């Protein structure tokens, strides 16, 4: 089992254990709970954090505060969370594909395995290709043809070199034999803004980030095996005839090492209930969502 599979499986197992462990369901935070998001507000990971905060309002006697700490490809926020007092009042919500890639390839001191214990997976961000609304590029085939006509001339945005969407798009480009110039940004929200503002010709962002911006950009395809139930009109690369690897990233809540395991199990049980809230149904298209996409 590789590290990425282990990471997702750990979160899935935690959620299943929580669902069957009513002894820990009585846990409630006694002080405001801080969720550190290591990206700017408005991105895919931030969206999930705010869904947790909104859904928790009816269950917890204290507020849940989303704290955005962007920087260093998600490592600034992760370091802050890892160094927080291990009392269960500060947790981390991370785009775990990025977290793992940064740790593996940059040999960072802080990592998902040596600095945290997973609480639960609350979602899964899938990549998509999008272009500005006024772009003459209407399809993935148009994109490929335009890139082949002028190698390196097209500019594309992503959420940072070495991050999941950068790897996903570059893998696609390598597979179909095209070359474009990448423009990295600090997170998904500014990457999306670059597409909308026509600063780039296309971008690779999370499909969830297209919600509310349909009139300002055009999603060409989703990088997945099957169409997403929330975006049924968006084709997959596979059905468009592109045989390329599929990459997505789980969104996982982590507690710093040292947090009492009974507290972590209590969080798991509570989050299993919170994930049934309508806020999560809007994110994954399910009427009864759970942690494991």
C-alpha positions in Angstrom: 0.0 0.0 0.0 1.5 3.4 -1.0 1.4 6.5 1.2 -1.5 8.1 -0.6 -3.7 5.0 -0.4 -2.7 4.6 3.3 -3.7 8.2 4.0 -7.1 7.9 2.5 -7.7 4.5 4.0 -6.7 5.8 7.5 -9.3 8.5 7.3 -11.9 6.1 6.0 -11.2 3.7 8.8 -11.4 6.5 11.3 -14.8 7.5 10.1 -16.1 4.0 10.2 -14.8 3.5 13.7 -16.4 6.8 14.8 -19.8 5.8 13.4 -19.8 2.7 15.5 -18.4 4.3 18.7 -21.3 6.0 20.5 -19.2 6.2 23.7 -17.3 9.1 22.2 -20.2 10.9 20.7 -20.7 13.0 23.8 -17.5 15.0 23.2 -18.1 18.7 22.5 -15.4 21.5 22.3 -15.4 23.7 25.4 -13.5 26.5 23.7 -13.7 28.0 20.2 -12.3 25.4 17.8 -9.8 26.8 15.3 -9.6 25.1 11.9 -6.4 26.1 10.1 -6.6 26.1 6.4 -3.2 26.5 4.8 -4.6 28.4 1.7 -6.3 31.7 0.9 -10.0 32.1 1.5 -12.3 31.1 -1.4 -10.5 28.0 -2.5 -11.7 24.4 -2.5 -10.2 23.5 0.8 -11.5 26.7 2.4 -15.0 25.8 1.2 -15.0 22.6 3.0 -13.7 24.2 6.2 -16.5 26.7 6.1 -19.0 24.0 5.5 -17.8 22.2 8.7 -18.0 25.5 10.6 -21.5 26.2 9.4 -22.8 22.7 10.1 -21.3 22.6 13.5 -23.3 25.7 14.7 -26.3 23.6 15.6 -24.3 20.9 17.4 -21.5 22.7 19.3 -21.8 25.3 22.1 -18.8 27.2 20.8 -18.0 28.8 17.5 -15.7 27.2 14.9 -13.2 29.7 13.5 -11.6 29.2 10.1 -8.1 30.5 10.1 -6.5 31.0 6.7 -2.7 30.7 6.8 -1.4 30.5 3.2 2.2 30.2 2.2 4.9 27.8 1.1 2.5 25.6 -0.8 0.4 24.9 2.2 3.3 24.3 4.6 3.0 27.6 6.6 -0.4 26.6 7.9 0.6 23.0 8.5 3.6 24.1 10.6 1.4 26.4 12.6 -1.1 23.6 13.3 1.6 21.1 14.2 3.1 23.5 16.7 -0.3 24.4 18.3 -1.0 23.3 21.9 -2.2 19.7 21.6 -5.5 20.2 23.5 -7.8 19.6 20.6 -8.8 23.2 20.1 -6.7 23.7 16.9 -6.9 21.3 14.0 -5.8 21.3 10.4 -7.8 20.9 7.2 -5.5 20.1 4.3 -5.7 19.4 0.6 -3.9 16.1 1.3 -2.5 15.4 -2.1 -0.6 18.6 -2.0 0.5 18.0 1.6 1.9 14.5 0.8 3.6 15.7 -2.4 5.3 18.6 -0.6 6.5 16.4 2.2 7.8 13.6 -0.1 9.6 15.8 -2.7 10.8 18.6 -0.6 11.7 16.5 2.5 9.8 18.9 4.8 10.1 18.4 8.5 6.3 18.6 8.9 4.3 15.9 7.2 0.9 14.1 7.3 2.4 11.0 8.9 5.0 12.3 11.4 3.2 15.4 12.7 -0.5 14.6 12.7 -3.1 12.0 13.3 -6.0 11.9 10.8 -9.5 12.7 12.2 -11.6 12.1 9.1 -11.9 12.7 5.3 -14.6 15.3 4.7 -14.4 15.5 0.9 -12.5 15.0 -2.3 -11.4 17.7 -4.7 -11.3 16.7 -8.4 -9.4 18.6 -11.0 -10.8 20.2 -14.1 -9.6 22.2 -17.0 -11.2 25.6 -17.5 -10.9 28.6 -19.8 -12.1 32.2 -19.7 -15.8 32.6 -20.8 -14.8 34.6 -23.9 -12.0 32.1 -25.0 -12.2 30.7 -28.5 -11.3 27.4 -27.0 -14.5 25.5 -26.7 -13.3 21.9 -26.0 -10.3 19.9 -24.9 -9.6 19.1 -28.5 -9.5 22.8 -29.3 -7.1 23.3 -26.4 -4.8 20.5 -27.6 -4.8 21.9 -31.2 -4.1 25.4 -30.0 -1.2 24.3 -27.9 0.3 22.2 -30.7 0.0 25.1 -33.1 2.1 27.3 -30.9 4.2 25.3 -28.5 4.8 27.1 -25.3 2.6 30.1 -26.3 -0.4 29.3 -24.2 -0.3 30.2 -20.5 -2.0 28.2 -17.8 -2.6 28.7 -14.1 -2.4 26.3 -11.2 -2.1 26.3 -7.4 1.7 26.0 -7.1 4.5 24.0 -8.7 4.6 20.4 -7.3 1.0 20.7 -6.1 -1.8 18.3 -7.2 -3.3 20.4 -10.0 0.1 21.2 -11.4 1.0 17.5 -11.5 -2.4 16.6 -12.9 -2.3 19.2 -15.8 1.4 18.5 -16.6 0.7 14.8 -16.7 -2.1 15.4 -19.2 0.1 17.7 -21.3 2.9 15.2 -21.4 0.5 12.4 -22.3 -0.9 14.3 -25.3 2.4 15.8 -26.4 1.7 19.5 -25.9 3.7 22.3 -24.2 2.3 25.4 -22.4 3.8 27.9 -20.0 2.7 27.4 -16.4 1.8 30.4 -14.1 1.8 29.3 -10.5 -0.4 31.0 -7.8 -0.7 30.6 -4.1 -3.9 28.6 -4.0 -6.9 27.8 -6.1 -8.8 31.1 -5.6 -6.1 33.3 -7.3 -5.6 30.6 -9.9 -9.3 30.8 -10.7 -9.2 34.6 -10.7 -6.4 34.4 -13.4 -8.7 32.4 -15.6 -11.7 34.7 -15.1 -9.5 37.8 -15.7 -8.0 36.3 -18.9 -4.5 36.5 -17.5 -4.0 33.0 -18.7 -5.4 30.9 -21.5 -6.6 28.0 -19.4 -6.1 26.6 -15.9 -6.3 23.4 -13.8 -8.4 24.0 -10.7 -10.8 22.1 -8.5 -14.2 21.5 -10.1 -15.9 22.8 -6.9 -14.4 26.2 -7.6 -16.5 26.6 -10.7 -19.7 27.0 -8.7 -21.0 30.5 -9.0 -18.6 31.4 -11.8 -20.2 29.6 -14.7 -20.8 32.9 -16.6 -17.2 33.9 -16.2 -15.4 30.8 -17.2 -16.0 27.6 -19.1 -15.2 24.1 -17.7 -14.0 21.8 -20.5 -13.5 18.5 -18.7 -13.1 16.9 -15.3 -10.1 14.6 -14.6 -12.0 11.6 -13.3 -13.2 8.2 -14.3 -16.9 9.1 -14.0 -18.9 12.3 -14.3 -19.5 14.1 -11.0 -23.1 14.0 -9.8 -23.0 17.7 -8.9 -21.7 18.6 -12.4 -23.4 16.1 -14.7 -22.9 18.1 -17.8 -19.1 18.2 -17.6 -17.5 15.4 -19.6 -14.5 13.4 -18.3 -11.2 13.2 -20.1 -11.8 9.5 -20.6 -15.0 9.9 -22.5 -13.5 12.6 -24.7 -10.9 10.0 -25.8 -7.9 11.0 -23.6 -6.3 8.0 -21.9 -4.4 9.8 -19.1 -4.0 9.1 -15.4 -6.6 10.5 -13.0 -5.5 12.5 -10.0 -7.7 13.9 -7.2 -7.0 14.8 -3.6 -8.9 14.0 -0.4 -9.7 16.8 2.0 -8.7 15.6 5.5 -9.0 17.0 9.0 -5.9 16.3 11.1 -5.2 16.7 14.8 -1.6 17.5 15.9 0.3 14.6 17.4 -0.2 14.6 21.2 -3.9 15.3 21.2 -5.6 12.8 23.4 -6.9 9.9 21.3 -10.2 10.0 23.1 -10.6 13.6 22.0 -9.8 12.6 18.4 -12.4 9.8 18.5 -14.9 12.2 19.9 -14.2 14.5 16.9 -14.6 11.6 14.5 -18.0 10.8 15.9 -19.2 14.4 15.8 -17.9 14.9 12.3 -19.7 11.8 11.1 -22.9 13.6 12.1 -21.8 17.0 10.8 -21.1 15.5 7.4 -24.7 14.7 7.0 -25.7 18.3 7.0 -27.0 20.0 3.9 -23.8 22.1 3.6 -22.0 18.9 2.6 -24.7 17.6 0.4 -24.2 20.8 -1.7 -20.5 20.0 -2.0 -20.6 16.4 -3.1 -24.1 16.1 -4.6 -25.3 13.5 -2.2 -28.3 13.6 0.1 -26.5 11.6 2.7 -22.8 12.3 2.3 -20.1 10.6 4.4 -16.4 11.1 4.8 -15.3 8.6 2.1 -15.8 9.8 -1.5 
